[in-house]
């Protein structure tokens, strides 16, 4: 069973499951999850091979959808599901394969397509950190800043570092080996007939107009919204605007 962090208590409104992206964790979503829990039960999960969840040899979207289904089946009735990036793909596969578990779906800055850019360079950067010399988070930060091309990602990666235990809370070997699956999207026939919002960063190139036909084929009720001034990490760059968009749509 996936590790999860719960916020709030069940209400008459559908609960919300939040699914983080690659290298993320439930803790990354703590502020947004807590704020959204003022009106509903909110659960943020650690995906397999991330955070405090179990490690496995595989990391396919079919696997991740089964993991999420197990969580939701343990709750009372279908839940709304919000997924970002990798988590958005996992949430889409869940909705397509087990639609009865998903009340409504929010997909944050990702499309149901394969992408050409790899994320393996970040795994190599984390693996290159000499953990034996790390006594505080700033020690690891200094090493990562020398190898990570985007300085803004360094604090994000450091959230996955257990300094006391001198280990990453990420199954880096499996994630590297399974990267082709993470970048792809399974060949699944739809459609999921429920309500779906594709919420993107206006400055992000992850979801383009060319993806619309594929999205509509799988999710015919899909609606689209953009957050101005936000890139791919829209929930971190514009948290208040992201929260407002999610709250309005779910309302």
C-alpha angles and dihedrals in degrees: 000000000000119000111249141185116215126208126190127347133281113279135178087276121083113267123241129233115201118206118195128215133247114314089007134113143200088264091063088066097046099113096045092042092051093048093049090049092073089090105021146020110275126193123186114194135203106229120227113287089021135093115334096338122110121277120237137182091240135057107182125145090242088057092047092049090053089050091052092046090055090054095048094045087060090057130073108274131320117333133207109252128212118188131178123207107314087012090052091056091048090050091050092052089049091052092047096047102034105021094164089070096055119072096179132349132220116190114194116209103325136096131212091256140096119266128212101211117092126218094199092105089070092052089052090050092053092045089051093060109107097228092186089070096046113106097154136016092258090063090060091042091059091053094046093048089063093058109025113090095207112055091198090067095058096079088046093054091045090062086070093056122100099204096185093053093036094228141112117249087221129087091232096175094054093042090053093048093046096044093111089059092046091053093046133065124227121253096251126158116223166156120180103190097195127102115285132181120197103204113190141175111252090223094048125099096200096098115039135175087257088066094057096089093053091046093050092047091057098030109029093176093053119142125193133219134169133207110219117233094015129118130194093306090058096152091055097040097045106017097160093048091045092050092048092051092049093044093049094048095046089047 
